């Protein structure tokens, strides 16, 4: 993946509400349930994967003076 090909982060309309349900069998906070639900959206998952890969590669980039 080339980092010059930056992905456009997904944009949702103002007031967008995520519907999520917490797991019944185990304890799960609202935030964890929300993040789990958001990652089911392919656009968000792709955006977060790109951000993670870029963050991990920062240590390997040559330092500029």
C-alpha positions in Angstrom: 0.0 0.0 0.0 1.4 3.4 -0.9 0.7 6.1 1.6 0.5 8.8 -1.0 -2.8 7.2 -2.0 -4.7 8.5 1.0 -8.2 7.2 1.6 -11.1 9.6 2.1 -12.6 9.0 5.5 -16.3 8.2 5.5 -18.6 11.1 6.3 -22.0 10.6 7.8 -24.9 13.0 7.8 -25.3 15.3 10.8 -27.4 13.7 13.5 -26.6 10.2 12.4 -27.3 7.8 15.2 -25.8 4.3 15.4 -28.1 1.6 16.6 -26.3 -1.0 18.7 -27.1 -3.6 21.2 -24.9 -4.8 24.0 -24.1 -8.4 24.4 -26.4 -10.1 26.8 -24.3 -13.0 28.0 -21.2 -10.9 28.9 -20.6 -7.4 30.3 -20.0 -4.9 27.5 -19.9 -1.1 27.9 -21.9 1.2 25.6 -18.7 2.4 24.0 -17.4 -1.1 23.2 -20.8 -2.1 21.7 -20.8 1.1 19.6 -17.2 0.5 18.3 -18.0 -3.1 17.5 -21.1 -2.0 15.6 -19.2 0.7 13.7 -16.5 -1.7 12.6 -19.2 -3.8 10.9 -19.4 -0.9 8.3 -16.8 -1.7 5.6 -15.9 1.9 5.0 -15.0 2.5 8.6 -13.1 -0.8 8.8 -11.1 0.1 5.7 -10.4 3.6 7.0 -9.2 2.3 10.4 -7.0 -0.4 8.8 -5.3 2.2 6.6 -4.7 4.5 9.7 -3.3 1.6 11.7 -0.9 0.5 8.8 0.3 4.1 8.4 0.8 4.5 12.1 2.9 1.3 12.3 5.0 2.3 9.3 5.9 5.8 10.7 8.9 4.3 12.6 10.3 2.8 9.4 10.1 6.0 7.3 13.4 7.8 6.7 13.8 10.9 8.9 13.8 14.2 7.1 16.2 16.9 8.2 
